[in-house]
């Protein structure tokens, strides 16, 4: 019988500190001109194949200036091909500038997918293998009592209710990303990632989010291969780092060749939805 293992994920990001610059000697001002060297724009490739019915999309763009990049310019007229290890080849069509859509390929667990992009006489490739589809067994609410904090020395105990996601982890190496959508809003504040290093082959319980009465939350359990997990892990670390006191952030790790940024991955996705009624909220243990 599989042992139940409880893992609690950290749901809070580090507090970003504000930097206040003090001018001590206001009368001593000197103008310093700094020449900023603009980096050569790089190809940015973003795309996932999953085990739901397609079509799937690949997004191509170019990296922009550090100080002026609200929208990355799309890359049009590229050759984009996805193939799998059983011989299916799909040449994608450009639906809108920079967005390329599949028509033949299908995401199936166990298959390996190769992406080839050719643009401006440069070729970029990436490979990803789709891991097993791991079904969510159930979603449950659990009440947690924690010590609250009040101004003027007033404190007290605070009750909160969290969603827990239960599933049978296969007896194989697996990596997961947990994606939460509450009331049609995707929670991007945290990258919830999980490595089954200590729960391989076990019945697993992950604390994945906090809810209130009236919330409708959809939880997606996304099985990732090593390279896609590594991309999300390094991206999460960059998001959580303090850009003021830390070093200059690097780009996330990528499985793309020839200096391209971004990621190409194949993943299996299962999902369940929970509606938090008042009676369900009150019955949480």
C-alpha positions as CSV (number, residue, x, y, z in Angstrom):
1,X,0.0,0.0,0.0
2,X,1.4,3.3,-0.9
3,X,2.5,5.6,1.9
4,X,0.8,9.0,2.0
5,X,3.3,11.8,2.0
6,X,2.5,15.4,2.7
7,X,4.5,18.2,1.1
8,X,3.7,21.8,1.8
9,X,4.8,24.3,-0.9
10,X,5.9,27.8,-0.1
11,X,3.1,30.0,-1.3
12,X,4.7,33.3,-0.6
13,X,7.3,35.2,-2.6
14,X,10.2,37.0,-0.8
15,X,9.3,40.6,0.0
16,X,10.9,42.9,-2.5
17,X,12.6,45.7,-0.6
18,X,12.5,49.3,-1.8
19,X,15.8,51.1,-2.3
20,X,15.7,54.8,-1.2
21,X,18.6,56.9,-2.6
22,X,19.9,59.6,-0.3
23,X,21.8,62.6,-1.7
24,X,24.1,63.6,1.1
25,X,26.0,66.3,-0.7
26,X,23.3,68.0,-2.8
27,X,25.7,70.9,-3.6
28,X,28.3,68.6,-5.3
29,X,26.7,67.4,-8.5
30,X,28.6,66.0,-11.4
31,X,27.0,64.8,-14.7
32,X,28.2,61.4,-15.8
33,X,27.4,60.1,-19.3
34,X,27.0,56.4,-19.6
35,X,27.1,54.7,-22.9
36,X,24.7,51.7,-23.0
37,X,25.6,49.0,-25.5
38,X,22.5,47.4,-26.9
39,X,22.7,43.7,-27.3
40,X,22.0,42.0,-30.6
41,X,18.4,40.8,-30.6
42,X,18.0,37.1,-30.1
43,X,15.4,34.7,-31.3
44,X,12.8,33.9,-28.6
45,X,10.9,30.6,-29.0
46,X,8.0,29.6,-26.8
47,X,5.8,26.5,-27.2
48,X,4.4,23.5,-25.5
49,X,2.8,20.3,-26.8
50,X,0.4,18.6,-24.4
51,X,-1.7,15.4,-24.4
52,X,-5.0,17.2,-25.0
53,X,-6.4,17.7,-28.5
54,X,-4.5,20.4,-30.5
55,X,-3.8,22.5,-32.3
56,X,-0.7,23.6,-30.4
57,X,1.1,26.8,-31.1
58,X,4.7,28.0,-31.3
59,X,5.4,31.7,-30.7
60,X,8.4,33.4,-32.3
61,X,9.7,36.8,-31.4
62,X,12.9,38.8,-31.0
63,X,14.4,40.0,-27.7
64,X,14.3,43.8,-27.3
65,X,16.1,46.5,-25.4
66,X,16.4,46.1,-21.7
67,X,14.8,49.5,-21.2
68,X,12.1,49.3,-23.9
69,X,10.6,45.8,-24.3
70,X,6.9,46.0,-23.4
71,X,6.1,43.8,-26.4
72,X,8.6,41.7,-28.2
73,X,8.5,42.1,-32.0
74,X,7.1,39.0,-33.7
75,X,9.1,36.9,-36.2
76,X,7.2,36.2,-39.4
77,X,7.8,34.0,-42.5
78,X,9.8,31.4,-40.6
79,X,9.9,27.7,-41.3
80,X,8.6,25.8,-38.2
81,X,8.4,22.0,-38.1
82,X,7.5,19.6,-35.3
83,X,8.2,15.9,-35.7
84,X,7.9,12.9,-33.4
85,X,9.8,9.7,-33.0
86,X,7.3,7.6,-34.9
87,X,7.7,9.5,-38.1
88,X,4.9,12.2,-38.0
89,X,6.1,15.5,-39.4
90,X,4.0,18.7,-39.1
91,X,4.9,21.9,-40.9
92,X,3.2,24.7,-39.0
93,X,1.3,27.6,-40.6
94,X,1.5,31.2,-39.4
95,X,-1.9,32.2,-38.1
96,X,-1.0,35.7,-37.1
97,X,2.4,37.4,-37.1
98,X,4.7,35.3,-34.9
99,X,2.2,32.6,-34.0
100,X,2.5,29.3,-35.7
101,X,-0.2,26.5,-35.5
102,X,0.1,22.7,-35.8
103,X,-2.3,20.7,-38.0
104,X,-1.1,17.0,-37.8
105,X,1.0,16.4,-34.7
106,X,-0.6,14.9,-31.6
107,X,0.7,14.9,-28.0
108,X,1.0,11.4,-26.7
109,X,2.8,10.4,-23.5
110,X,6.0,8.5,-24.1
111,X,6.8,10.1,-27.5
112,X,9.7,12.4,-28.1
113,X,9.1,15.6,-30.1
114,X,11.7,17.7,-32.1
115,X,11.2,21.3,-33.0
116,X,13.1,22.9,-35.9
117,X,12.8,26.6,-36.6
118,X,14.6,28.3,-39.6
119,X,14.6,32.1,-39.8
120,X,16.9,34.6,-41.4
121,X,19.3,31.8,-42.5
122,X,19.6,30.5,-39.0
123,X,18.4,27.2,-37.6
124,X,17.2,26.4,-34.1
125,X,16.3,23.0,-32.7
126,X,15.0,21.5,-29.4
127,X,13.8,18.1,-28.2
128,X,11.4,17.1,-25.5
129,X,9.9,13.8,-24.3
130,X,6.3,13.7,-22.9
131,X,6.2,12.0,-19.5
132,X,3.3,9.9,-18.2
133,X,-0.2,11.4,-17.7
134,X,-0.7,11.6,-13.9
135,X,-4.3,12.0,-13.0
136,X,-5.4,14.1,-10.0
137,X,-7.2,11.8,-7.6
138,X,-9.0,14.5,-5.7
139,X,-9.0,18.0,-4.4
140,X,-9.7,18.7,-0.7
141,X,-9.8,21.6,1.6
142,X,-7.8,21.7,4.8
143,X,-8.0,24.3,7.6
144,X,-4.8,25.7,9.0
145,X,-4.6,27.7,12.2
146,X,-1.6,30.0,12.4
147,X,-0.5,32.7,14.8
148,X,-1.7,36.2,13.5
149,X,0.1,39.5,14.1
150,X,-1.6,42.7,15.2
151,X,-0.3,46.2,15.7
152,X,0.2,47.4,19.3
153,X,1.1,44.0,20.5
154,X,-2.4,42.5,19.6
155,X,-2.2,39.2,18.1
156,X,-4.3,36.1,17.8
157,X,-4.9,33.0,15.9
158,X,-5.8,33.1,12.2
159,X,-7.7,30.5,10.3
160,X,-7.1,29.9,6.6
161,X,-8.3,27.2,4.2
162,X,-5.9,25.6,1.6
163,X,-6.5,23.4,-1.4
164,X,-4.7,20.1,-1.3
165,X,-4.1,18.0,-4.5
166,X,-3.9,14.2,-4.1
167,X,-2.4,11.9,-6.8
168,X,-0.6,8.6,-7.3
169,X,3.0,9.4,-8.3
170,X,4.2,6.7,-10.8
171,X,7.2,4.6,-10.0
172,X,9.5,6.6,-12.3
173,X,11.3,9.9,-12.2
174,X,8.8,12.8,-12.5
175,X,8.7,16.6,-12.4
176,X,5.6,18.7,-12.0
177,X,4.3,22.2,-12.4
178,X,1.1,23.0,-10.6
179,X,-1.0,25.7,-12.3
180,X,-3.9,27.4,-10.4
181,X,-6.7,29.3,-12.1
182,X,-9.2,30.9,-9.6
183,X,-12.3,32.7,-10.8
184,X,-10.9,32.6,-14.4
185,X,-7.7,34.4,-13.2
186,X,-4.4,32.5,-13.5
187,X,-2.2,32.8,-10.4
188,X,1.2,33.8,-11.8
189,X,2.6,35.1,-8.5
190,X,4.4,31.8,-7.9
191,X,5.8,29.0,-10.0
192,X,4.7,25.9,-8.1
193,X,7.2,23.2,-9.1
194,X,7.6,19.8,-7.6
195,X,10.3,17.1,-7.9
196,X,9.3,13.6,-6.8
197,X,12.7,12.8,-5.4
198,X,11.4,11.8,-2.0
199,X,7.9,10.6,-3.0
200,X,8.6,8.5,-6.1
201,X,5.9,5.9,-6.5
202,X,3.8,7.1,-3.5
203,X,0.4,8.6,-2.9
204,X,1.2,12.3,-2.7
205,X,-0.5,15.3,-1.2
206,X,0.5,18.8,-2.3
207,X,-0.7,22.0,-0.7
208,X,-1.3,24.1,-3.8
209,X,-3.4,27.2,-3.0
210,X,-5.5,29.2,-0.5
211,X,-9.2,29.9,-1.1
212,X,-12.2,31.7,0.3
213,X,-15.9,31.2,0.0
214,X,-17.2,31.7,-3.5
215,X,-13.9,30.8,-5.3
216,X,-14.0,28.4,-8.2
217,X,-10.4,27.0,-8.6
218,X,-9.1,24.8,-11.3
219,X,-5.9,22.9,-10.5
220,X,-3.7,21.6,-13.3
221,X,-1.0,18.9,-12.6
222,X,1.5,19.2,-15.4
223,X,4.1,16.5,-15.9
224,X,7.4,17.9,-17.3
225,X,10.6,16.4,-18.6
226,X,13.9,17.4,-17.1
227,X,14.7,20.2,-19.6
228,X,11.3,21.9,-19.3
229,X,11.3,21.6,-15.5
230,X,14.8,23.1,-15.5
231,X,13.6,26.1,-17.6
232,X,10.7,26.8,-15.1
233,X,13.0,26.2,-12.1
234,X,15.5,28.8,-13.2
235,X,12.7,31.2,-14.3
236,X,11.2,30.9,-10.8
237,X,14.5,31.6,-9.2
238,X,15.0,34.7,-11.3
239,X,11.5,36.0,-10.5
240,X,12.1,35.4,-6.8
241,X,15.5,37.0,-6.7
242,X,15.9,40.6,-5.5
243,X,17.1,42.6,-8.6
244,X,18.3,45.5,-6.4
245,X,20.7,43.8,-4.1
246,X,21.4,40.7,-6.1
247,X,23.5,40.2,-9.2
248,X,22.3,40.9,-12.7
249,X,19.7,38.2,-13.6
250,X,20.7,35.6,-16.2
251,X,18.3,34.1,-18.7
252,X,16.5,30.9,-17.7
253,X,18.0,27.6,-18.9
254,X,16.8,26.5,-22.2
255,X,16.8,23.4,-24.4
256,X,17.0,25.5,-27.6
257,X,20.1,25.5,-29.7
258,X,22.1,28.3,-31.5
259,X,21.6,31.0,-28.8
260,X,17.8,31.1,-28.9
261,X,15.9,32.1,-25.7
262,X,12.7,30.5,-24.3
263,X,11.6,26.9,-24.3
264,X,10.0,24.0,-26.2
265,X,8.4,21.3,-24.1
266,X,6.1,18.3,-24.2
267,X,3.9,17.8,-21.2
268,X,0.9,15.8,-20.0
269,X,-1.8,17.7,-18.1
270,X,-4.6,16.5,-15.8
271,X,-7.0,18.9,-14.0
272,X,-9.8,19.1,-11.5
273,X,-12.0,22.0,-10.4
274,X,-13.4,22.7,-6.9
275,X,-16.1,25.2,-6.0
276,X,-15.8,26.6,-2.5
277,X,-19.3,26.8,-1.1
278,X,-19.9,28.1,2.4
279,X,-20.7,24.7,3.7
280,X,-17.6,23.1,2.1
281,X,-15.5,25.9,3.5
282,X,-16.9,25.4,7.1
283,X,-16.5,21.7,6.9
284,X,-12.8,21.8,6.1
285,X,-10.8,20.0,8.8
